[in-house]
Amino acid sequence: MNRRGSGVLLHITSLPSAYGIGDLGPAAHRFVDLLAGAGQRYWQILPLNPTCPAFGNSPYQSTSAFAGNTWLISPEQMAGDGLLAPEDIGNPPGFPE
């Protein structure tokens, strides 16, 4: 039973975030809702492995094939789940408009 479907290729780090890099927090949840509302069935992402400056921060030359990149953990989501206090997060850095 083959069902056709369309989708989007977008790496998680391309999502908006106050911290300068997209993560698996509220923006990812909103993006999934947006895709579903638009009738999309698939969200293709690129590798989520930890990166290393020695390898040009390429997810295709990771130091581990099994670990996830800690940059993708959402501080906002952790605070929302009670795993961090708001003061543990601090203020997001300022970025140019």
C-alpha positions in Angstrom: 0.0 0.0 0.0 1.9 3.0 -1.3 0.6 6.4 -0.4 2.1 9.4 -1.9 2.9 12.4 0.2 4.7 15.7 0.1 6.9 17.3 2.6 9.7 19.8 3.4 13.4 19.5 3.9 14.5 21.8 6.7 17.2 21.3 9.3 16.1 22.0 12.9 18.9 24.6 13.3 17.1 26.7 10.6 14.1 27.2 12.8 13.8 30.6 14.6 15.1 30.9 18.1 16.1 33.6 20.5 19.4 31.7 21.1 20.7 32.0 17.5 20.1 28.3 16.5 16.9 26.4 16.1 16.2 23.6 18.5 13.6 21.0 19.4 11.5 23.5 21.4 8.4 25.5 20.8 9.4 26.6 17.3 9.7 23.0 16.2 6.3 22.2 17.6 4.8 25.2 15.7 6.5 24.1 12.5 5.0 20.6 12.7 1.6 22.1 13.3 2.1 24.4 10.3 3.2 21.4 8.1 0.1 19.4 9.2 -2.2 22.3 8.5 -0.7 22.7 5.0 -1.3 19.0 4.3 2.3 18.1 4.3 3.1 14.5 5.5 6.9 14.5 5.9 9.5 16.7 7.5 12.9 15.5 6.3 15.8 16.6 8.5 19.5 16.3 8.1 21.8 14.4 10.6 21.4 15.4 14.2 24.8 14.1 15.3 27.2 16.2 17.5 29.6 18.2 15.4 33.3 18.9 15.9 35.3 22.0 14.7 38.1 19.7 13.7 35.8 18.2 11.0 34.4 21.6 9.9 31.3 21.1 12.1 29.9 18.8 9.5 27.1 16.4 10.8 28.4 13.9 8.2 31.7 13.6 10.0 30.6 13.3 13.5 32.5 12.0 16.5 29.5 9.7 17.2 27.0 7.9 15.1 24.7 7.4 18.1 24.7 10.6 20.1 22.5 13.7 19.5 23.7 17.2 19.2 23.2 19.0 22.6 22.7 22.3 20.7 19.3 21.0 19.7 18.0 20.8 23.3 15.7 23.7 24.0 16.3 25.7 27.1 12.7 27.1 26.9 11.3 23.6 26.7 13.4 22.4 29.7 12.2 25.4 31.7 8.6 24.7 30.7 9.0 21.1 31.8 10.4 22.2 35.2 13.9 20.9 34.5 15.5 24.3 34.6 14.5 27.4 36.5 14.1 30.6 34.4 17.1 32.1 36.1 19.2 29.1 34.9 18.6 30.2 31.3 19.6 33.8 31.6 18.9 36.3 28.8 19.3 35.4 25.2 22.1 37.2 23.4 21.3 40.2 21.2 21.5 39.6 17.5 21.5 42.3 14.8 18.2 42.7 13.0 
